[in-house]
């Protein structure tokens, strides 16, 4: 069914404190028929990171944050998924926002 977009869900992500480079596992499930663009925000809308377009079956395993975070727990961070058709126009499709906790460890 080409009408459904599978969005991976997360409860939390663990980051290293005071570091821009982070190891992650964000991916676009291979059964999808659209590109993903993912971005991460704190609950006050501070943008931490944004991906390029990710095709189905591909993932992002390292990210560089726009700003590093001190150790702590950041509730209600937002992982935003924007979905785009895989055609010349790259028409925006439905997206999704997932609330999660960023666990930033020393």
N, C-alpha and C positions, 0 to 999 in steps of 0.2 A: 504494500500500500504506500504510494508515494505521498499521501497526505499527512502521514504522521512523521514527526521529527523526534528522534530519541535524544533526550537531554540527560547526560549523566548527572546524578545528584550527589551532593557532598554535605556532610554535617559540619565538617571542620577541615582546615588545612593547617599544617604545622610549618612554620617558617623559622629560620635562624634570625636571632636578634641582630640589629645593626649591620645587616648585610643586604646588598642590592640583589646579588645572585641567589636564586632560590631553586631548589629541586621540586618539581611538581609532576603530576600525572593528569594532564587535561587532554581530552581527546574528543574527536568527532567519530561516533560509532560508524562502522563501515556500512551498515545498512541504510544510513541516511543518504538522501539524494540532494544535499545542499551543502554549501560552505558554512562554517561557523566563524564568527569573530567573537572572541571572549575578552571580557574586561573585568577588572577587580577593583572594587571601591570600598572604602570605609563607610560606616553608616552616615557620616556627615557629608558624603558625596566626594570625598577626596579620592581622586583616581590614583590607584597604585600601579596599574599595569593594563596594557591592551595588546592583544595579539594581532597578527596579520590574519588573512583568511586561511582557514584550516580545512583541507578537503577530507571527505569521508575516509576513514581508515587511518588517518594521520593524527598525530598528537603533539603536544608540547610538553617537554620534560625538563626544561630549564626556562626560567623567566628572570628578567632583570626589572626589579621594582623601580618606579620613578622616585621613590623615597624609601629608605630603610626604616624599620620600626623598632622602637625599644621593646624589650621583653614585656610580655603581658598577654592578656586575653582580650581580643577585640570582638565583641559580640555584634551580631547583625551586620557583618560585612556582606557585601553583595557581589556575587559572581554573575555577571550579565552575559547571556548568550544572545547574539544577534545572528540570524540565519539568512542566507542569501541564495537565490536560485543559481544553479550552475549553468548559466547561459551568458550571452554577451552582455546583457543588461545587468546581470547580477541583482535582479529584483529583490528587495527586502521581503522576507517572509516573517512568519511569527517568530518571536523570540521568547526568552524566559529569563527570569531573575530568581536566583537561589540565594537565600540567606544562610550564612554559615558563620562559624566562629573561627577567627584566625588565632591560632595558638603560637605565640612568638616566644621562642625559648632561647636562653643564654647558650 
